[in-house]
Amino acid sequence: MGESSISSTGSAFPSPFSTSRGGFEIGGDVTRLEFMDAIRDACRRAELASGIPQGWFIAQAIHESGGYGKSDLSVNAHNLYGIKGHDYYQGKVGYAKFDSWDDAIQFQAWQLVQSRYLPFRPLVKEGKYKEYGDALSKAGWCPVSVPSYGTMIAQVAKDYDLFPKPKLSEAQEWVIAQGIFNEPVEWEKPVTYNILAWALYKGRNA
């Protein structure tokens, strides 16, 4: 659905959004979990390059690729996100063609930090996938729909636990590793969890 300016393949975008070792593809009737595993490393690299959580790239790819990389665009053009271009023709709409899914993911990361979409990045970094998706839609990523674009992406993220995880302190990580609290621990509700974690950590690691 997004609009690109590439003229040949996804390799045209600049560093640090570089491709990795030729990319990858999978064939056959894959499941959603197999698809997620196949793209996870590329989505992690996209996160490092763009600051956008990898879970967003995975959820958006699931939603956009017609069933886990099975759409015509995903198979024949390695275009997981419906990115517009000039060198792949489908019906009356031109779509971009990439050398691999890896290329498509890295290009999507680059595209989402361009001026049209960059102002909304704080939303997705906070895990507000619905708000982020709706903001992208209003900025021209895709037509306004019901349910909203953000709602659809957020539902995929919820189904597959793709929202960004809160960063824990060393003490919190240690307490979880020791099995003192069962996961998931809601560290921000009450604060006594944090105080107790710190006390236990300092007491046993003095």
C-alpha positions in Angstrom: 0.0 0.0 0.0 2.9 2.3 0.6 4.4 4.4 -2.2 8.0 4.1 -3.1 10.3 5.9 -5.6 12.5 2.9 -6.4 13.0 2.1 -10.1 14.4 -1.4 -10.1 14.9 -3.4 -6.9 14.9 -2.8 -3.2 18.7 -2.5 -3.1 18.4 1.2 -4.1 17.9 2.4 -0.5 20.8 3.9 1.5 22.9 2.6 4.4 22.2 1.6 7.2 19.2 0.0 5.5 21.4 -2.5 3.7 20.3 -6.0 2.7 21.9 -9.1 4.2 23.6 -12.0 2.4 21.2 -12.3 -0.5 18.0 -12.4 1.5 15.7 -15.5 1.7 12.4 -17.0 0.6 10.4 -20.0 1.6 8.0 -22.1 -0.5 5.1 -24.3 0.0 2.1 -24.0 2.2 3.7 -22.3 5.2 1.9 -21.5 8.5 1.8 -18.1 10.1 4.4 -19.2 12.7 6.8 -20.5 10.0 6.4 -17.2 8.1 7.1 -15.2 11.3 10.2 -17.3 11.9 11.4 -16.8 8.3 11.2 -13.0 8.5 12.1 -12.4 12.1 15.9 -11.8 11.6 15.3 -9.3 8.9 12.7 -7.5 11.0 15.1 -7.3 13.9 17.7 -5.7 11.6 15.0 -3.3 10.4 14.3 -2.4 14.0 18.0 -1.6 14.6 18.2 0.6 11.5 14.9 2.4 12.0 14.0 2.4 15.7 10.6 0.9 14.8 9.9 -2.3 16.8 10.4 -5.6 14.9 6.9 -6.6 15.9 5.4 -3.9 13.8 7.2 -5.1 10.7 6.1 -8.7 11.4 2.5 -7.8 12.1 2.3 -5.5 9.0 3.8 -8.2 6.8 1.3 -10.8 8.0 -1.6 -8.5 7.3 -0.3 -7.2 3.9 1.1 -10.3 2.3 -2.2 -12.1 1.8 -1.7 -15.0 4.2 1.9 -15.3 5.4 3.8 -14.4 2.2 1.3 -16.1 -0.1 0.0 -13.1 -2.1 0.9 -12.8 -5.8 3.1 -9.8 -4.9 4.8 -11.6 -2.1 5.6 -14.6 -4.3 6.4 -13.0 -7.6 7.8 -9.7 -6.5 9.0 -10.4 -2.9 6.8 -7.4 -2.0 5.5 -8.1 1.4 3.9 -4.7 2.1 2.2 -3.7 -1.2 4.7 -1.0 -1.9 4.0 0.9 -5.0 6.7 1.1 -7.7 7.3 1.1 -11.4 8.8 -2.2 -12.4 6.2 -4.8 -11.5 2.8 -4.5 -13.1 -0.4 -6.0 -11.6 -3.7 -5.0 -13.1 -3.8 -1.2 -13.4 -1.5 -0.6 -10.5 2.3 -0.7 -10.6 4.1 -2.3 -7.6 7.7 -2.4 -6.6 9.7 -5.6 -7.2 12.4 -6.7 -4.7 15.1 -9.4 -4.9 14.0 -10.9 -1.7 11.7 -10.5 1.3 14.7 -9.2 3.2 15.0 -6.4 0.7 11.3 -5.6 1.1 11.6 -5.4 4.9 14.6 -3.2 4.8 13.1 -0.9 2.2 9.9 -0.7 4.4 12.1 0.3 7.4 13.7 3.1 5.3 10.3 4.2 4.0 8.8 4.6 7.4 11.5 7.0 8.6 11.0 9.4 5.7 9.5 12.8 6.4 5.9 11.7 5.7 5.8 9.0 8.4 8.7 9.9 10.7 6.6 12.1 13.1 4.5 9.1 14.1 7.4 6.9 15.2 7.1 7.7 18.9 3.7 6.1 18.8 4.9 2.7 17.5 8.0 2.8 19.8 5.5 3.0 22.8 3.6 0.0 21.4 0.6 2.1 20.3 0.2 0.1 17.1 -3.4 1.1 16.5 -2.6 4.8 16.8 0.5 4.4 14.6 -1.4 2.5 11.9 -4.2 5.0 11.8 -1.7 7.8 11.6 0.1 6.1 8.6 -3.3 5.7 7.0 -4.2 9.3 7.4 -0.8 10.3 6.0 -1.5 8.4 2.8 -0.2 4.9 3.5 -3.5 3.3 2.5 -7.2 4.3 2.1 -9.2 4.8 5.3 -11.0 1.6 6.1 -13.4 0.0 8.6 -12.1 -1.4 10.8 -9.3 1.0 10.8 -5.9 0.1 9.5 -4.4 0.5 12.9 -7.0 -1.8 14.4 -6.2 -4.5 12.0 -2.5 -4.4 12.5 -2.9 -4.2 16.3 -5.1 -7.2 16.3 -2.4 -9.3 14.5 0.1 -8.0 17.0 -2.1 -9.0 19.9 -2.8 -12.5 18.5 0.9 -13.2 18.2 2.3 -11.2 21.1 4.2 -8.8 18.8 4.0 -5.6 20.9 7.4 -4.3 22.2 8.4 -5.7 25.6 9.2 -3.3 28.4 12.9 -3.0 29.2 13.7 -4.5 32.6 16.5 -3.5 35.0 19.3 -5.9 35.9 17.6 -6.5 39.2 14.2 -7.3 37.6 15.8 -9.6 35.1 17.6 -11.4 37.9 14.4 -11.8 40.0 12.6 -13.4 37.0 15.5 -15.7 36.2 15.5 -16.9 39.9 11.8 -17.7 39.6 11.0 -15.5 42.5 8.1 -13.9 40.6 6.2 -15.6 37.9 6.2 -14.0 34.5 4.8 -11.8 33.3 5.5 -9.4 36.1 3.6 -6.1 35.8 6.6 -4.0 37.0 4.8 -0.7 36.6 1.8 -1.7 38.8 2.7 -1.7 41.9 6.1 -0.1 42.5 6.7 -2.5 45.4 7.7 -5.1 42.9 10.6 -2.9 41.8 11.6 -2.2 45.4 11.5 -5.8 46.4 13.4 -6.9 43.3 16.1 -4.5 44.0 16.3 -5.5 47.7 16.5 -9.2 46.8 19.0 -8.6 44.1 21.3 -6.5 46.3 20.9 -8.9 49.3 21.8 -12.0 47.4 24.5 -10.5 45.2 26.3 -8.4 47.8 
